[in-house]
Amino acid sequence: METRKKRLSHNGYTVALLAPLEVELSAVRYMPDEEHEQLATTKGDPNRYVLGELSQHNVVIASLPAGYQGTISAAAVARDLAHSFPSVTLRLLVGIGGGLPSATADARLGDVAVSVPSGTQSGVVEYDLGKQTTTGFQRKGLLCPPPNE
């Protein structure tokens, strides 16, 4: 006997996992303890969504439509998610870490890394905002720091 999936409104979701790329989506796709019924997307929102419950939180996993990639598209996922799921107050980005340079940290595949902004540094360096030189990595720009509130 098939069990009926829970159906909530768009306002019923308060946590979002942003997994823009297919490889990132595959890492979190089956994390929810329970999957919810799909909802129609709002007009102009091309994102793919997986809805569910994770540790008693109603979670929406957002991903780009097939064939899209890049930092601009990833920002669009967040923008469209905000319109479609206005009650989301916590957004976590699932991403591919290109590197965690540290002389003391033993970071390995599968570890969770949390960036912490400091001073004028946002805590995240996008691969296209710098270049590798013979003396090290040289930044060309930076992301805006997170809000203080």
MOJOHU-V395712 format. One record per residue. RES is the residue in one small letter. SS is DSSP state (@ for helix, = for strand, . for the rest). PSI is psi in degrees with one decimal (* if undefined). OMEGA is omega in whole degrees, -180 to 180 (NA if undefined). Layout:
<<RES SS PSI OMEGA> <RES SS PSI OMEGA>>
This chain:
<<m . 128.0 -178> <e . 131.4 178> <t . 144.3 -179> <r . 133.9 179> <k . 145.3 178> <k . 142.1 178> <r . 120.8 176> <l . 168.5 174> <s . 170.2 177> <h @ -32.5 -180> <n @ -6.3 -179> <g @ -4.1 -176> <y . 129.0 -176> <t . -10.7 -180> <v = 137.1 178> <a = 138.4 170> <l = 116.2 179> <l = 113.4 -180> <a . 76.7 -171> <p . -44.1 -176> <l . 155.5 -180> <e @ -42.3 -179> <v @ -33.2 178> <e @ -39.3 177> <l @ -41.6 -179> <s @ -24.5 179> <a @ -25.4 -176> <v @ -4.6 -174> <r . -38.8 -175> <y . 19.4 178> <m . -37.1 -178> <p . 141.6 177> <d . -30.4 -179> <e = 135.4 178> <e = 138.5 179> <h . 163.9 177> <e . 141.3 179> <q . 150.1 175> <l . 153.9 175> <a . 142.0 178> <t . 156.0 178> <t . 159.7 -177> <k . 131.8 178> <g . 4.0 -180> <d . 105.7 -178> <p . -0.9 -176> <n . 154.9 169> <r = 138.3 -178> <y = 142.4 169> <v = 126.4 -177> <l = 143.0 179> <g = -170.9 179> <e = 132.8 -180> <l = 113.5 -179> <s . 48.9 177> <q . 16.7 175> <h = 136.1 175> <n = 117.2 -169> <v = 139.8 172> <v = 127.2 175> <i = 122.6 -175> <a = 137.5 179> <s = 158.1 177> <l . 154.0 171> <p . 155.0 180> <a . 136.5 177> <g . -8.5 180> <y . 148.5 174> <q . 169.0 176> <g . 165.7 -175> <t @ -34.4 178> <i @ -43.8 179> <s @ -36.5 178> <a @ -38.8 177> <a @ -35.0 178> <a @ -34.5 177> <v @ -47.7 -179> <a @ -41.8 -180> <r @ -49.4 -178> <d @ -35.6 177> <l @ -41.3 -179> <a @ -34.4 178> <h @ -40.2 -176> <s @ -32.0 -177> <f . 76.9 -172> <p . -15.7 -178> <s . -1.1 179> <v . 124.2 180> <t . -14.6 178> <l = 124.5 179> <r = 126.8 178> <l = 130.0 180> <l = 124.0 174> <v . 119.2 -175> <g . 166.9 178> <i . 117.2 179> <g . 119.9 179> <g . -21.0 180> <g . 149.7 177> <l . 79.8 -175> <p . 120.8 179> <s . 137.9 178> <a . -18.0 -175> <t . -25.9 -177> <a . 137.4 178> <d . 74.4 -178> <a . 132.1 -178> <r . 164.5 178> <l . 129.6 180> <g . -13.3 177> <d . 152.7 175> <v . 126.1 179> <a . 132.5 178> <v . 122.2 -180> <s . 145.8 180> <v . 118.2 179> <p . 149.4 -180> <s = 121.0 180> <g . -120.9 180> <t . -1.6 -179> <q = 132.1 -176> <s . -15.5 -177> <g . -9.0 180> <v . 136.9 175> <v . 117.8 176> <e . 143.2 -177> <y @ -27.0 -178> <d @ 7.8 177> <l @ 32.7 178> <g = 176.0 177> <k = 149.3 178> <q = 128.5 177> <t = 177.0 180> <t . -20.8 180> <t . 0.0 179> <g = -165.6 -179> <f = 128.5 -180> <q = 119.4 180> <r = 141.5 176> <k . -13.1 -178> <g . -175.5 178> <l . 159.6 177> <l . 156.8 175> <c . 141.6 178> <p . 158.3 179> <p . 161.0 179> <p . 154.1 -180> <n . -9.7 -176> <e . * NA>>
